[in-house]
Amino acid sequence: MFYAILFACWANNPQLCVKILDNRGPYEDVKQCEARVVEMVRDVTFMWAKTGQLFIINHTSCQKIDNFLAT
């Protein structure tokens, strides 16, 4: 199982960063996770542009999760 994660920093203060976690996952394979990463990048870029916040996405990841128990 995989979780989609983004890391972004404010453009005017690259020391101030955020970790954005997907709330839909986990995904069974990395291809599904990578598709979700693309969707998340698009969505947060649109959201930040609307609010005038300037962020730089400096890392994306599909983190492997072992021993995931569905509830």
C-alpha positions as CSV (number, residue, x, y, z in Angstrom):
1,M,0.0,0.0,0.0
2,F,1.1,3.6,-0.7
3,Y,0.3,7.0,0.5
4,A,0.7,10.2,-1.5
5,I,2.7,13.0,0.1
6,L,3.8,16.5,-1.0
7,F,6.4,18.8,0.6
8,A,6.1,22.5,-0.1
9,C,7.8,25.7,1.1
10,W,6.8,29.3,1.0
11,A,8.5,31.0,-1.9
12,N,9.5,34.0,0.2
13,N,10.7,31.9,3.2
14,P,12.1,28.6,2.0
15,Q,12.7,27.6,5.7
16,L,9.0,27.5,6.3
17,C,7.6,24.3,4.8
18,V,4.5,22.1,5.0
19,K,3.9,18.4,4.6
20,I,0.6,17.7,2.7
21,L,-0.8,14.2,3.3
22,D,-3.5,12.6,1.1
23,N,-6.8,11.9,2.8
24,R,-8.0,9.4,0.3
25,G,-5.3,6.7,0.4
26,P,-3.8,4.3,0.8
27,Y,-3.5,3.0,-2.8
28,E,-2.8,-0.6,-3.7
29,D,-0.1,0.1,-6.2
30,V,2.4,2.9,-6.9
31,K,0.8,3.9,-10.3
32,Q,-2.5,4.8,-8.5
33,C,-0.5,6.7,-5.9
34,E,1.5,8.6,-8.6
35,A,-1.8,9.6,-10.3
36,R,-3.0,10.9,-6.9
37,V,0.2,12.9,-6.5
38,V,-0.4,14.6,-9.8
39,E,-4.0,15.4,-8.8
40,M,-2.9,16.8,-5.5
41,V,-0.2,19.0,-7.1
42,R,-2.8,20.4,-9.5
43,D,-5.3,21.0,-6.7
44,V,-3.0,22.7,-4.2
45,T,-1.4,24.9,-7.0
46,F,-4.8,26.1,-8.0
47,M,-5.8,26.7,-4.4
48,W,-2.6,28.6,-3.6
49,A,-2.9,30.7,-6.8
50,K,-6.5,31.8,-5.8
51,T,-5.3,32.9,-2.3
52,G,-2.2,34.6,-3.6
53,Q,0.1,32.4,-1.5
54,L,3.3,31.6,-3.3
55,F,4.6,28.0,-2.5
56,I,7.1,25.9,-4.2
57,I,6.5,22.1,-4.2
58,N,9.9,20.8,-3.7
59,H,9.2,17.1,-3.2
60,T,6.5,14.5,-3.9
61,S,6.4,11.0,-2.7
62,C,4.5,7.7,-2.7
63,Q,5.4,6.3,0.7
64,K,5.2,2.6,1.0
65,I,3.1,1.5,4.1
66,D,3.6,-2.0,5.4
67,N,1.1,-3.9,7.5
68,F,-1.8,-1.6,6.7
69,L,-5.0,-2.7,8.3
70,A,-8.3,-1.5,6.7
71,T,-11.0,-0.5,9.2
